[in-house]
Amino acid sequence: MRVVMMGTGTFAEPTFEALLARPRLVVGMVTQPDRPTGEKRGSTRQTGRGMKQLALDAGIPVLQPESVNTPEGVAALRELQPHLLVVAAYGQILSPEVLSVPPLGGINVHASLLPRYRGAAPVAWAIWKGEIKTGVTIIRLTAGLDAGEILEQESLDILPDETAGELESRLAPLGAKLALEVVEKLQHGPVPGVKQDHAQVTKAPKLKKEMGLIDWLKPAEEVCRQIRAMQPWPTAYTFLYRAEQPPLRLIVYRARPFVAATGSGLSPSSAQAQRPGVAKPLDLAEFHDLEYVDVSELNIPRSVVGLVPEALARENGVMPLSFDGNILKIATSEPDNYDTLQKLQFILKKDLQPILAERDQIVSAIERHYSRPGSTSAANASGAVFVDNGRVIVRTEASESGGGKVEILELQPSGKKRLSAAEFLRGYPVQPGDRLGPEHH
């Protein structure tokens, strides 16, 4: 059998090396053209020995077309007379003309449990979306994006603090093992495949630099997953706002949901408890379900979130938690026994109107202060940064599992070296009212 390998980056290297270890199997290698470091990024690809160097060391012909799908690219591939293409993170969708060159077609080494996470960045998206397992799938190449029949598949656990780069490094040798098994089977005859379930398809599009911008309005767990998913590229970033100083861009490398140290005196509800006129947050242990209600046609003030007194919520079995666009998230205590929306409207019409009338002015004043560095109220906002027992803590949106704070472990100020949290605090002391957020133009 004559095999042509097509791939770029460290994920493809173990597969290429495994094929090279079989004498007289590989007759050519196709990879992306040489580019300056950092140019045209968009996946989690890292720099290893380099596919080109591996091929040159083994005396294997190398093709580096801008597009293998051009007539020139197809002609160059045809000159190698391959029986099979083995593709791993090549970076281009192959045309029917390319796939028609080898009699056996091609196989693709994909770093996800297809049909989930089709696309250029499956490792990053699996972490970002909170998956606890991923894996490698070997598929038969077709004109559709990662849509071919499954020939082999194997899973592994995603480790709790693992970055996309670290996970990809564990997936790469697994991909090599599975690819070699399929190649060896193909040497002895056709290999049956399993069609992908289209209903289970999810996408993993190419990463963009702006995807690294941290949204501190998200729950702590999601923020930490984003930080892990964005490594090694494009990296997660934010901007530090301090009184009377220009914004400082920060790359955040490592973070985790914050757990208050014993005796710190802080709790997830401490910020809300400090707001004048705002009821103590409800203990959701008595509530059994979460509902999401479209309130786009209802006149529901956003200030309702956090203002429902605990007794009123208990009496009616419904508590507004947060807004996302026109969707209101509600905790309910008896989801099977009453209409949530009807109960919510009852609360607003019969009970909350006098409360809101008295408190709207207070809430508006607080919200105006949220984006003002140095204000007392800014300490209660998402993105507010403070120090707890020598640790850098950032407030986020609370989630169902609690949280509401992120501890930053490693970060890098613009133009400076990578620092631990302790090193950062020595050079950039955090002051009351400091906050993190997007760049304001």
Secondary structure, 3 states (H helix, E strand, C coil): CCEEEEECCCCCHHHHHHHHCCCCCEEEEECCCCCCCCCCCCCCCCCCCCHHHHHHHCCCCEECCCCCCCHHHHHHHHHCCCCEEEEECCCCCCCHHHHCCCCCCEEEEECCCCCCCECCCHHHHHHHCCCCEEEEEEEECCCCCCCCCEEEEEEEECCCCCCHHHHHHHHHHHHHHHHHHHHHHHCCCCCCCECCCHHHCCECCCCCHHHHECCCCCEHHHHHHHHHHCCCCCCEEEEEECCCCCCEEEEEEEEEECCCCCCCCCCCCHHHHCCCCCCCCCCHHHCCEEEEEECCCCCCCHHHCCCCCHHHHHHHCEEEEEEECCEEEEEECCCCCCCHHHHHHHHHHHHHHHHHHHHHHHHHHHHHHHCCCCCCHHHHCCCEEEEECCEEEEECECECCECCEEEEEEEEECCCCCEEHHHHHHHCCCCCCCEEECCCC
